[in-house]
């Protein structure tokens, strides 16, 4: 199925902005109008899409579930699935789910999962993490603001601390109400690893440990534009907050990440087919700022991290650096820590590898969690 979310949509706001730009341009110098028209024709399709709004994403995702080429695991035949929208302190609806073993199966642990920058918890994460559920581990997930089926402009991270506060509040509420006596763990992929790092440090008493899948400890230099471009970008966007400019998906980045993230061609196709995927566009300026900021925060505080943790990383990852996962292991003050580096695996070791490789990664994760439950 062709990805339904990548269709331009026109609203009165977009028409008004375009008209204002054209009027100003024509007033200054009439030939500019021609140049502006060409530029708008080139960039408009990459700026405005139907799935920029939560309503659009939800509508398209319903169609996708009905007509798309879905993995068999999306049927959730051998687990119990509970889905809700949770309201954060700003009145936004955030999509959440709880996956449990079938009724009657003892729950040995609960894992609260943090997804990555381009991800959500409603699709491939749900399929692959059923390995944990079948092992007796309940899985609690949330789509951040602006991600997946949650409210917010798609791919926009206005404020890192707010993202983590939402996630922690929902996790704490869910664990205390639904799993009060069950050992609770954090698990995060890529940017979600940085979220786990932040959340654990805010409420360490809630958690028995953390599992990191290819965590964002620092963005690799190869993935960044030249330092001068980064410096100019930060000066323009500002240190905090968002505006019409900083919400634009025009952050300087070298390439689309999909072909570097998923080693399995089939898993790559599945990821790109969903309307929840937006990796063909560049990051929004404010989101890029927050990612740079949090990566610096994590990398400069590795030595203070004292959680029990397992960090897992593919040695051939070109998106987040396995050497920095090694640095996390080496520098963290934790007395209970372990690292698993996998030869030949890429960035997405939790959903983007072959089934055989995914089995290896999840076997190690599950074994580590159950030993501490």
Buried (B, 14 or more C-beta within 10 A) or exposed (E): EEBBBBBEEEEEEBEEBBEEBBEEBBEEEEEBBEEBBEEBEEEEEBBBBBBBBBEBBBBBBEEBEEEBEBBEBBEBEEBBBEEEBBEBEEEBBBBBBBBBBEEEBEBBBBBBBBBBBBBBBBBBBBBBBBBBBBBBBBBBBBBBBBBBBBBBBBBBBBBBEBBBBBBBBBBBEBBEEBBEEBBBBBBBBBBBBBBBBBBBBEEEEBBBBBBBBBBBBBBBEEBBEEEEEBEEBBEEBBEBEBEEEBBBBBBBBEEBBBEBBBBBEEBBEBBBBBBBBBBBBBBBBBBBBBBBBBBEBBBEBBEEBBBBBBBBBBEBBBBBBBBBBBBBBEBBEBEEBBBBBBEEBBBBBBBBBBEEBBEBBBEBBBEBBBEEB
